[in-house]
């Protein structure tokens, strides 16, 4: 991703002047509530989800430090999804007017926000396709790869072993499976020597085969950013 200039860093820092803490399980934004503030995620892991007519939950995205939350507030008067803390979190709220100033004063930053939103859109499209066209095992494998790759973006020392930080129910809500089915798929991946588990840690023992099993595409790789405008 493009390196930021000092003035761009300062512009992002201004979005993080206020802080709000959330405990694990806390709701930051609730689906259909009136949209208002946007947020930067400073610490912790969050998720977005929607409730279906039968009362079940579909997890859409997992969110990590540096992600911008509730961007839909720019275009909708009501929140289209719920944002929930998966761990203890710190978020930084800011008004839409702050985003307006950032876009006007730093067009390259605005373009990078568009890039990140397109990455999220492509990843969400992958998950939608997986729900309809791939096996339960492939869906679970894809979640494991996605979580490790996002964690590695924040901590380059993370290799093939990492703390997953998700319950089997949460994996199930992201993949359209029950917790029992998720457990069965994790055991199968382990028996096939694609992963190893110890406590809350997951280790990839054959990452290439795991990626093939998952039909996984890393949407943060292979970006073409030559069109970005010059920094101001």
MOBELJO-V504605 format. One record per pair of residues at least 12 apart in sequence whose C-alpha atoms are under 7 Angstrom apart, sorted by the first residue. I is the first residue (numbers start at 1). GAP is how many residues later the second one is. Records with the same first field share a line. If there is no record, write none. Layout:
I: GAP + GAP
This chain:
8: 98 + 101
11: 91
15: 79
16: 24 + 76
17: 75
18: 74 + 75
19: 71 + 72 + 73 + 74
20: 70 + 71 + 72
21: 68 + 69 + 70
22: 63 + 66 + 67 + 68
23: 62 + 64 + 65 + 66
24: 61 + 62 + 63 + 64
25: 59 + 60 + 61
26: 58 + 59
27: 56 + 57 + 58
28: 55 + 56
29: 53 + 54
30: 49 + 51 + 52 + 53
31: 19 + 48 + 49 + 50 + 51
32: 46 + 47 + 48
33: 45 + 46
34: 43 + 44 + 45
35: 38 + 41 + 42 + 43 + 44
36: 37
37: 56 + 57 + 58 + 59
38: 31 + 32 + 33 + 35 + 55 + 56 + 57 + 58
39: 29 + 30 + 31 + 52 + 53 + 54 + 55
40: 26 + 27 + 28 + 29 + 51 + 52 + 53
41: 23 + 24 + 25 + 26 + 27 + 28 + 49 + 50 + 51
42: 23 + 24 + 48 + 49 + 50
43: 22 + 46 + 47 + 48
44: 20 + 21 + 43 + 44 + 45 + 46
45: 18 + 19 + 40 + 41 + 42 + 44
46: 16 + 17 + 18 + 37 + 38 + 39 + 40 + 41
47: 12 + 14 + 15 + 16 + 36 + 37 + 38 + 39
48: 12 + 13 + 14 + 33 + 34 + 35 + 36
49: 32 + 33 + 34
50: 31 + 32
57: 116
58: 115 + 116
59: 114 + 115
60: 114
74: 22
106: 125 + 126
108: 120 + 121 + 122 + 123
111: 117
119: 100 + 101
122: 97
123: 96
131: 44 + 45
137: 48
138: 75 + 76
139: 36 + 75
140: 35 + 42
141: 69 + 73
142: 72 + 74
148: 14
160: 43 + 44
161: 40 + 41 + 42 + 43
162: 39 + 40 + 41
163: 37 + 38 + 39
164: 36 + 37 + 38
168: 14 + 15
193: 12
194: 12 + 13 + 15 + 16
